[in-house]
Amino acid sequence: MPESHASDWDRRKFLSAAGGLAAAGLGSTSAAGQPKAEQRTVELDNPRIGDPISQTAKAQGGTPQVPGPPPKKLGYCIVGLGKFSVGQILPAFKDAEHARPVALVSGDRAKSEAVADAYDISKKKIYSYDNFDAIADDPDIDVVYIILPNALHAEFTIRAFEAGKHVLCEKPMATSIADCERMIGAGKQAGKKLMIAYRVQYEPFNIKAIEWARNEHYGPIQFITSETVIEIGGPNQWRLDKKLSGGGSLMDIGIYSLNAMRYLTGEEPTHINAMMHQDNSDPRFSDVEQSIIFQLKFPSGILANCTSSYSTATFNRYAVAFRDGWLKLDPATNYTGHRFFHGTPEKEEQLFLKHVSHFAAEMDHLAQCIKDNKPVKTPGEEGLKDVKYMQKIYQAAREGKTVTAG
């Protein structure tokens, strides 16, 4: 998409069709029943810093910790008011310690005003896509959160950098490698941070799975499987328009499986196989693939088998087979309700962790990194890698042969 402010498409049409970005279809699950466990394992978070004075400390003669002032919250401008923004992102600010919503960008003024009223945002801080660049003169905006169809990510990320703002961008980062590189370059030129919203990398169950996988909790990893499936709904949505989405189920939900294989192993794939299918009798899939299966080989020898599909079912899960045991998240990438199972041939257990809002956690992470001038956990380079690998997956499927991932 060109960098100019004008566009070949009507953005208001995009927003009315958006219904949220890639992750929006992952809010429900039809997971299999819980396996019988011989033991329940419970892990609880440590108390939060800044809790009221500890009565125990006082009773024991210790020095009580008096809560200090609350941290300064950085201002977020939300670009795009589809289902995902309104239903997930904006409500999550109530759980954020370092972030707050201060501005909105939308093509629907009436909707913007209703949302502004709900979140105590000034009507003066409602922008349209045409006057988006005026955010440069708004000192309350520190971060711009891009929640638009994939093909628009590059344009608005670059414009946000030109306005002197940091950027949090939904995944996939863009629809082409070239656009990803332009986004990264614009951020470096502006001296601002670019973070891709890989929310599950900030979610406790996935974080614990990463820890166990990389620390070889049950010995070295042998292989991993992952399946991400959603019921896509009707035909009138941007995800089914390749010009806007960049592809079908792979670009939408398959990226969850791809990214999981990379963050669980801590490695980058060397070889890729793939097969894809689209039902030509279904008009929804005349432009994009319905289903795709891909296999990854990693330098250590780990093999991964992944599936993404638009179907009548909805589920998302992954399983890691170690030499001496296994772990499974089912569901793995929901907004809530994660379940962590693990075991050996002798026993099965379930690990319980406290739920944390992934959305608040990732927005807080970026805000803290800005305040402390530290690198972000999921920068633009992370998004670029996934886009490169997805292009390789499509290539392998088209050519019907193994391709090198590099």
Helices and strands as residue ranges (DSSP letters): H 11-18, G 22-26, E 39-42, H 55-59, E 74-79, H 83-84, I 85-89, H 90-92, G 93-95, E 99-105, H 109-118, G 123-125, E 126-127, G 132-137, E 143-146, G 150-152, H 153-162, E 166-169, H 177-190, E 194-196, G 199-202, H 204-214, E 221-230, G 238-240, H 242-245, H 249-249, I 250-254, H 255-265, E 271-277, G 283-285, E 291-297, E 303-310, E 315-322, E 326-329, E 340-343, E 348-352, H 358-372, H 380-399, E 403-404
